[in-house]
């Protein structure tokens, strides 16, 4: 979230993964206000209301009182490009409690102590709301055009959050001829997984579906005319980096990867292939298990107090141990995706195919583990940077090159590769999934013991 104000601006950005507003989000959730129904029943500390409340309570004079506008990043960028303060429906619906049907809910903001926004008709957080792909103002301003080296007046579209742009860029691809279950099925049978520092799981439906612990349903927040449910994992790529770089064998790994002109992850993947012997790579973690919520659980448990867990550690800390711990961490993230899928399907979604994009989708091991552990084929886009495809789809609508987002999606999204699950390994991953669920069950038991008399 970006805060535009006239004072000292050195603290004018709060990242989405900043969890400082823990007490604020607890107080908001204790209200049980109706707007919480559309965020899975409880608000996440990664959303904007608790962050705004924290600013008011902690930086009143230096930030809150001097702020002219509060922006989500995509709206900040469109404002810088056009000078237009209109907000995207996507960002306001997904992170700020705005409703596509009803607008802002005055009673919510008054109840949590942010009645300031009601008093000024929401001018600081958005009282002009546009659908993604709508043309903004007169396009690129002369100043922005000079900064970007582009002609002034180029159409600029109302934005999407980056993950939602990735979902838009992959979910509408023509899959004919690839042997996928979703061929000939509604687009609602597809789940877009945008995986980078964190992961977002985007499922759409024709009618609203309420999923405990999963954000939404949000109307037209990603694909116009469809309701969106957004699951997520707060740390995925960041967790893998944390585990790998914090290991005693990391300096050795780094040196060997550099000598081969490889990334550390390409080297680890090849090293796993060397040590797997006769069995598939995934079987190397038969006695090593990870619970991946080192930064709390976003979905579907919606519990920011959860911690990471590893069971099966040994005294040795060589490169083999690092590679296997890396593998177990990747598997844990995939098991987290499986848990989210089960929550979505239990509530009414019917899913058959994963569409992955983002930085982690470039890692073949990450992709294969998601296929094997969920039992679903994984579609990778022809254009690796699918977030940019989603942004281009919006631009193509704003410029008038396409009449609708749906038309642009079908024309601009292309299948690059399909990765199928190794169904012969299903029994092994089902057993590891049982252990995965036991880990969080035990963690909650431990917490209860420590809180008891």
Secondary structure, DSSP 8 states (H G I E B T S, - for coil): -EEEESS--TT-B--TT--TTHHHHHHHHHHT-GGGGGBTTS--TTSHHHHHHHHHHHSIIIIITTEEEEE-HHHHHHHHHHS---EEHHHHHHHS--BTTTB--HHHHHHTT-THHHHTTTTTT-SSEE-TT-B-TTSS-HHHHHHHT--TT---B----HHHHHHHHHHT---TTS--TTTTS-GGGEEEEEESSSEEEEEEESS----TTSEEEEETSSSTTSEEEEEEES-SHHHHHHHHHTSTTHHHHHHHHHHTT--HHHHHHHHHHHH-TTS-GGGGGTT-EEE--TT-B-SSS-BTT---EEE---S--SHHHHHHHHHHHHHHHHHHHHHHHHHHHHHT----EEEEESGGGG-HHHHHHHHHHHTSEEEEESSS-HHHHHHHHHHHHHTTSSSSHHHHHHHH--EEEEE---GGGHHHHHHHHHHHHHHHHHHHHHHHHHH--
